[in-house]
Amino acid sequence: MNSYKSFMEHGGDIYTEGKFKEISLLDFSSNINFLGIPESFIKNMNKAIESITYYPDLKYRKSKLQIAEYLKQGIKAENIILGNGAAEIINLAVRALKKPCIVVPSFSEYESTAKTYCEEVIFSYLNEEFDYDYEDIFEKLKECDGLVIANPNNPNGGIINKKSFQRILDYCEEHKKKIIVDEAFVEFVNIENQSFVDLSMKYKCLFIIRAFTKFFAMPGIRLGYGISSDREFLEKLIKLQIPWNINCFAEAAAESVLKDEEYISVSKKMHENEREYFVKRLKEFSFIDRIYESHSNFVLIKLKNIYGEVFYDYCISKHILIRRCSNFRGLDDSFIRLAVKNRIDNNKLLEIFGQAEKEISI
């Protein structure tokens, strides 16, 4: 078995077993809004095309203003840093720490960045219910200069209890420790006031990361941003960036999709409905041991009596791409992650799972 074929560090690799072999894969490994690119962006693309022959504004003043208007909460353009996807913002923010505490299992880029640039890395593990261990985080922070945490968390879709987190927030503010909150999936959450954006102007310790990748289904645009009331910290990160890191198509995206209220509203409602349907149907399969509660557009699953590699290879043979999770710290090869898609695609995967139950020796 080709190990590269059977395992990828991230989801969304439709090339190795798909495009490069002229095979069309149904991708459940990448957590992208199944509604696809907002029509508002497509209608606005001519503006980007007209701008190709010009350098973008070096300070991206208009784009930052548009993001500030979208976020509200008293946020201003000067409270925002733009990045070439959330990946650049994560890289910049994490490398600014000397000894971060990273909540795991989580997005692997946090750890890989920290191990490259930081002096030491400490980990706080989710508890047995895959919830945040707030007491452990608090204790670990006593020896760290910052916290890296996701809201919702990837790969399980769990969210931070803001009441339980308040003690950590106050402690970090008092002791000048940074809290980096990755909210790449927060717009999928249908709970009011779940984001920490509303507190970012009150607490200088907070640094919030967002992106256009997941909710607005624009991974190819490569546009992410960070939010903070700590202007000194933002300037420190900006100085590390190359000039013109955001292209004109990303600028056009910021101008159009953030105002697309219909797309935003329909996306939230449809993803919640499909996730409920998807989870209900997945519970029917005997080889699924547990499905963890998710507030995002994906679900984490623990398999029973079958390895993720075997199941992955079976799904690939049926032109379905799933996400093995054995490279997430704290998880083994019995865990997989599935994106929530539209009803037709979800039913296609459910049909394949039904076949797997009969064809694979479990």
Steps between C-alpha positions, in 0.01 A plus 500: 500500500633841406523683833484842333175404330352373823587797720498877453597765754198714411163443340414618151765312300289421194813476285701192608223245453271720296596763242847356432334169410209665319260373766223716641487468880216602727697683768380457858847576637482877446264703719375753246152656482305271266310795351819591317631841395258784579334639188580847630871433445450366148309815409783711643787323322521757222624755753785267588582441134510874439744535791749237384729754332533702824675426826255459789491762772803412712301560821174341376300778660175436315502124565571549869216752524259256334599223743459740794150590381414131475628421850353810669564485882690830484777350290689739274724448199810553714399199713537265201791325332451322165673177405541264209241265650460430870820295469714814474327662797542183708867489407558863596308488828635168630862584418464815713476276808793342682317224687140447386243265644311333212166328558500164318395312297486795266611639163855373444634838381491634857746239618720496191539878514570497874764228465671703228511836677426462872740399776262241648145375442256385770179309424162494670288204390124493459330286764336161437183671378712704259422820687758760604668429833482856634676420829789333317529795259511742793774303676708458182481874429687573821818383324415626149483840333197425288216268405403366158142375484231456233133599522352274362778247530622297207463197472203453738297821461480576872457860617635700793271556798556873544392493865750223583766681299460834679751416773762419234423819312535718810820323605665550162398864486643565847827316431545623141473156339358465148191296413491407132149386408458341158141568391528370144173306545312726742256632237350150474404510869132570560544618857473873560812680621728196473786697346758681711501794258265684736767486774803572283480877546473463879779244546839579347606141563259372233607443142223361280564325169240478223506402132293497182602138439235293677174690537524690172639195313801687364818305589660599170463872576741466797362776720516492877512767767584562863320727747643665810484817707873462571634733230860441603459124451337552160781727383753239610329241279454736205875569493561129440278491190610533141343796314192444280416166659131537401400500133223689323263201494523472878424872522193446280388218729519726806298763317219264396438191712502663844190697399323194359246461781289244314797270440604530865150428635425209266842345564447491877152350474579239235817377668324456832217305333735278300727432797204381706383273216851373428577413863164327545566277198865431590388357836340211310835341408642225720865592426457848649574500872435866573415830331615803698278802541585766244397861453674534166477360145680174580478207741765293674431126503662215691494175304446157654688184398657659193808715439476841340749398232289204390184706500671787317623268227154347461344845464765604246412191296146638490628849406423644845770696688480505881739644760706260707585660835798303629729801453298705747685494835297285738312304231576160349405333173151414623392862447374655176348839424220563251387830354129575492381542141170540320231232524588335168871468581433394858271224375769384255744457786237328716438256215873421480509451878212254465700307242808508725304343782427202275830475308771572758579239762413684818 
